[in-house]
Amino acid sequence: MIPSSAVPSAALNLLITQGFDATSVDELATAAGISRSTFFRRFGSKENMVFADQEMIITHVETTLASSSVDAQQTLIDTAHVVFDQYTANPEAAQLRHQLLSSVPSLRERELVSTHRYERAFYRFLSRRELVSTPAARALGLGLSAGLVAIHNDHLRMWLRDPHSTDRTKLAQDVMSFLERFEDVLQPQHAAKKPEKSARTVVVSVLSSGADEQSILDAVSQALKAQQH
């Protein structure tokens, strides 16, 4: 079942062929097979119509992050799948939307705003899990959130160029490889249990040039005992 707020491909195609500014709401409503009043009730504006699917995805992302009961790393992988799956569920609409955004500067600016919203959603998740409570962890959390979005967007661009070039499994592999670099943030309890490397003990003994082997061993033994006390 297609959600009521899903962007109609016919309307997107009309915006591309006729031009975003030159296309009226009445024409878009006709292309979508709905009345003008329904169009405004459902979308509110032409620009909102273009981003209606993305708004649904962001809402789904926030719900997934808030309701997850698994560890942080798996939650972030699952959420990347949520975004990728929903973007690629309708290839025709995805291609048309990408083409439209590439040709209308004002839409590209809003796309950047949406990107930051994804980043904030991931960072808020880390904050709720109390994983960014120190200044150092906060900086890493910001980088983690931005990097996660960048990796997903790179796979989405690959998919738009060639649907066979990537899939959700390859995306998960790249996300996992990336998140492993942030183990201290995502799994602080594991980092705390890592055994510390023992410091090397250096013993210096001063002996006469004619000291025999047993004298050297006795001197080293005494020095080691002195260090232990």
C-alpha positions as CSV (number, residue, x, y, z in Angstrom):
1,M,0.0,0.0,0.0
2,I,1.4,3.4,-1.0
3,P,1.3,6.0,1.8
4,S,-1.1,8.9,1.2
5,S,1.7,11.4,1.3
6,A,3.9,9.5,-1.2
7,V,5.1,11.7,-4.1
8,P,3.3,10.8,-7.4
9,S,5.8,10.1,-10.2
10,A,3.5,11.8,-12.7
11,A,3.8,15.0,-10.7
12,L,7.5,14.8,-10.5
13,N,7.8,14.2,-14.2
14,L,5.7,17.2,-14.9
15,L,8.0,19.4,-12.8
16,I,10.9,18.2,-14.8
17,T,9.5,18.5,-18.2
18,Q,7.6,21.8,-17.7
19,G,9.9,23.4,-15.1
20,F,9.4,23.8,-11.3
21,D,8.4,27.5,-11.3
22,A,6.3,27.2,-14.5
23,T,4.1,24.3,-13.1
24,S,1.0,25.3,-11.2
25,V,-0.5,23.5,-8.2
26,D,-3.6,22.9,-10.2
27,E,-1.5,21.1,-12.9
28,L,0.3,19.0,-10.2
29,A,-3.0,18.1,-8.6
30,T,-4.4,16.9,-11.9
31,A,-1.2,14.9,-12.6
32,A,-1.5,13.3,-9.2
33,G,-5.2,12.5,-9.7
34,I,-6.3,14.6,-6.7
35,S,-8.2,17.8,-6.2
36,R,-6.5,21.2,-5.5
37,S,-7.8,21.1,-1.9
38,T,-6.6,17.6,-1.4
39,F,-3.2,18.6,-2.7
40,F,-2.9,21.4,-0.2
41,R,-4.2,19.3,2.6
42,R,-1.7,16.5,1.8
43,F,1.4,18.5,0.8
44,G,0.9,22.2,1.6
45,S,3.1,23.4,-1.3
46,K,5.0,22.3,-4.4
47,E,8.2,22.1,-2.5
48,N,6.7,20.1,0.3
49,M,5.4,17.7,-2.2
50,V,8.9,17.0,-3.6
51,F,10.1,16.2,0.0
52,A,7.1,14.4,1.3
53,D,8.7,11.0,1.0
54,Q,11.8,12.3,2.7
55,E,9.7,13.6,5.6
56,M,8.2,10.2,6.1
57,I,11.7,8.6,6.0
58,I,13.1,11.0,8.6
59,T,10.1,10.2,10.9
60,H,10.7,6.5,10.4
61,V,14.4,7.0,11.2
62,E,13.6,8.8,14.5
63,T,11.1,6.1,15.4
64,T,13.6,3.3,14.7
65,L,16.3,5.0,16.8
66,A,14.0,5.7,19.7
67,S,12.5,2.2,19.8
68,S,15.6,0.1,19.3
69,S,16.6,-2.3,22.1
70,V,19.8,-3.6,20.5
71,D,23.3,-2.2,20.9
72,A,24.2,1.1,19.3
73,Q,26.2,-0.3,16.4
74,Q,23.5,-2.7,15.3
75,T,20.9,0.1,15.7
76,L,22.8,2.4,13.4
77,I,23.2,-0.3,10.8
78,D,19.5,-1.1,11.0
79,T,18.6,2.5,10.6
80,A,20.9,2.9,7.5
81,H,18.9,0.0,6.0
82,V,15.6,1.7,6.8
83,V,16.7,4.8,4.9
84,F,18.2,2.9,1.9
85,D,15.2,0.5,1.6
86,Q,12.7,3.3,1.6
87,Y,14.6,5.5,-0.9
88,T,15.0,2.6,-3.3
89,A,11.5,1.1,-2.9
90,N,10.3,3.2,-5.8
91,P,13.1,3.4,-8.4
92,E,11.1,5.6,-10.8
93,A,10.2,8.2,-8.2
94,A,13.8,8.2,-6.8
95,Q,15.3,8.8,-10.3
96,L,12.8,11.6,-11.0
97,R,13.4,13.3,-7.7
98,H,17.2,13.1,-8.1
99,Q,16.9,14.7,-11.6
100,L,14.6,17.4,-10.3
101,L,16.9,18.3,-7.3
102,S,19.9,18.4,-9.7
103,S,18.2,21.1,-11.8
104,V,16.5,23.4,-9.1
105,P,19.0,25.2,-6.8
106,S,16.4,26.0,-4.1
107,L,15.5,22.3,-3.8
108,R,19.2,21.4,-3.4
109,E,19.4,23.8,-0.5
110,R,16.5,22.1,1.2
111,E,18.1,18.8,0.5
112,L,21.1,20.0,2.5
113,V,18.9,20.9,5.4
114,S,17.4,17.4,5.3
115,T,20.9,15.9,5.4
116,H,21.6,17.8,8.6
117,R,18.3,16.5,10.1
118,Y,19.5,13.0,9.6
119,E,22.8,13.8,11.3
120,R,21.0,15.4,14.3
121,A,18.8,12.3,14.6
122,F,21.8,10.1,14.8
123,Y,23.5,12.4,17.3
124,R,20.4,12.6,19.5
125,F,20.3,8.8,19.6
126,L,24.0,8.7,20.8
127,S,23.1,11.3,23.4
128,R,20.1,9.3,24.7
129,R,22.4,6.3,25.0
130,E,24.8,8.5,27.0
131,L,27.6,7.8,24.6
132,V,28.6,11.4,24.0
133,S,28.8,12.8,27.5
134,T,32.4,14.0,27.4
135,P,33.9,16.7,25.1
136,A,36.1,14.1,23.3
137,A,33.1,11.7,22.8
138,R,31.0,14.6,21.7
139,A,33.4,15.5,18.9
140,L,33.6,11.8,17.8
141,G,29.8,11.6,17.9
142,L,29.4,14.5,15.6
143,G,31.9,13.0,13.1
144,L,30.2,9.6,13.4
145,S,26.8,11.0,12.7
146,A,28.0,13.0,9.6
147,G,30.1,10.0,8.3
148,L,27.2,7.7,8.6
149,V,25.0,9.9,6.4
150,A,27.9,10.4,4.0
151,I,28.3,6.7,3.5
152,H,24.6,6.1,3.0
153,N,24.4,9.0,0.5
154,D,27.4,7.6,-1.4
155,H,25.7,4.2,-1.8
156,L,22.4,5.9,-2.8
157,R,24.2,7.9,-5.6
158,M,25.8,4.6,-6.8
159,W,22.4,3.0,-6.8
160,L,20.9,5.9,-8.8
161,R,23.7,5.6,-11.4
162,D,23.4,1.8,-11.5
163,P,21.0,-0.2,-9.3
164,H,23.3,-3.3,-9.6
165,S,26.3,-1.5,-8.3
166,T,25.3,-1.7,-4.6
167,D,22.7,-3.1,-2.3
168,R,21.8,-3.1,1.4
169,T,24.3,-5.8,2.1
170,K,27.2,-3.8,0.7
171,L,25.9,-0.7,2.5
172,A,25.9,-2.7,5.8
173,Q,29.5,-3.8,5.3
174,D,30.7,-0.3,4.7
175,V,28.7,1.1,7.7
176,M,30.0,-1.7,10.0
177,S,33.6,-1.1,8.8
178,F,33.2,2.6,9.6
179,L,31.5,2.1,13.0
180,E,34.3,-0.3,14.1
181,R,36.6,2.8,14.2
182,F,34.3,4.3,16.9
183,E,34.3,1.3,19.3
184,D,35.4,3.5,22.2
185,V,32.2,5.6,21.6
186,L,29.7,2.9,20.8
187,Q,31.0,0.3,23.2
188,P,32.7,2.1,26.1
189,Q,32.2,-0.9,28.4
190,H,34.4,-3.0,26.1
191,A,37.0,-0.3,25.8
192,A,37.2,-0.1,29.6
193,K,37.9,-3.8,29.9
194,K,40.8,-3.8,27.6
195,P,43.9,-4.9,29.6
196,E,46.5,-2.2,29.9
197,K,49.9,-3.0,28.5
198,S,52.3,-3.5,31.4
199,A,55.2,-1.1,31.5
200,R,58.7,-2.5,30.9
201,T,61.0,-2.8,33.9
202,V,64.5,-1.4,33.4
203,V,67.1,-2.4,35.9
204,V,70.5,-0.6,36.1
205,S,73.2,-2.1,38.2
206,V,76.7,-0.7,38.7
207,L,79.4,-3.4,39.1
208,S,83.1,-3.5,39.0
209,S,84.7,-4.6,35.8
210,G,85.8,-7.9,37.2
211,A,82.5,-9.0,38.5
212,D,81.7,-12.7,37.8
213,E,78.4,-14.1,36.5
214,Q,77.0,-14.9,39.9
215,S,77.7,-11.4,41.2
216,I,75.8,-9.9,38.2
217,L,72.8,-12.2,38.8
218,D,72.8,-11.3,42.6
219,A,72.9,-7.6,41.8
220,V,70.0,-7.8,39.3
221,S,68.0,-9.8,41.7
222,Q,68.5,-7.3,44.5
223,A,67.6,-4.4,42.2
224,L,64.3,-6.1,41.2
225,K,63.4,-6.8,44.8
226,A,64.0,-3.1,45.6
227,Q,61.6,-2.0,42.8
228,Q,58.8,-4.2,44.2
229,H,58.9,-2.5,47.6
